[in-house]
Amino acid sequence: MKPVMLDGTIVAKEIKENLKDRIAVLSERNITPCLATILVGDNPSSKTYVKMKGNACEKLGINSISIHLPAETNTEQLIRKIDELNSDPSVHGILLQHPVPDHIDERQAFEAISIEKDVDGVTSRGYGQTAFGFGNFPSCTPSAILKILNYYNLSIKGKHAVIVGRSPILGKPVSALLLNEDATVTTCHSQTENLQEILKTADIVVGAVGKPRFIKGEWLKEGAVVLDAGYNKGNIGDVDEESCLAVASAITPVPGGVGPVTIATLLEHTVLSAEK
Ligand code: NAP
């Protein structure tokens, strides 16, 4: 049977529609939600992501401040900029675009974001809250994956979810969110032995590996639900869509799957932060 295409654009549209009323209520209180994005250096993909986020804000009436720092910015200078945004009451969310240049201590910079404005769940406190099942802002991509599963009524409870990738912003928090929803979770990484055997037992597969078309259909169990968080050069996911279409019961396309829901979730978190 043909798999269900999990259309992220529909999910994102619904999230954004629901935000319109909330933004109008805030406007009556003279509050305009505001997201500040910081880009360090000139990574072309990062530039595109930051631009997409800014455009999405503008379309919905959310202010966006785009800060572009030169590649030679050091950790201290970056933290000073983050501190300025932390203490600016008109800014409700701060997003430091990953990756920053190698000479910057990215972890230290992420940790400088105040928890109230950590709309992408990048601080250790934000991650800890996500893992414990509370807090306002789980990382946006993991949160988007859960939203897609819920929108399409795909059951999580008791299912074996296999996540390929364990990054702090994606693999680890999505593992935590699925665990909190009563999935049985296996988190795989570059040192995992027998990855293909593990994937053969997965009811839910999350591709968060950062390698184009890495996960193959032959590795999957018949009827698996596949969520491709990957976004590689040329709009290519971490999942080999063609071979996976033959075995999956449902799959997110790239583009048009997890990506748009991630952006909508970022907007939602910014609005929620403004409401608070
Ligand atoms: P990352 O930080 O590079 O992490 C990649 C993970 O994959 C690491 O945990 C790594 O293991 C693991 N890995 C690498 N090679 C592997 C292998 N052969 N077998 C099993 N695991 C392997 O990447 P990321 O930031 O999490 O991003 C992952 C993907 O998601 C990328 O394609 C990125 O563009 C995409 N992404 C998309 C969105 C969106 O909005 N759609 C947002 C964020 C990221 P080790 O830990 O052992 O190194």
Residues whose N, C-alpha, C, O or C-beta is under 5 A from the ligand:
A	BS01	NAP	T141 V164 G165 R166 S167 L170 G171 C188 H189 S190 Q191 A208 V209 G210 K211 A229 G230 Y231 N232 V258 G259 T262
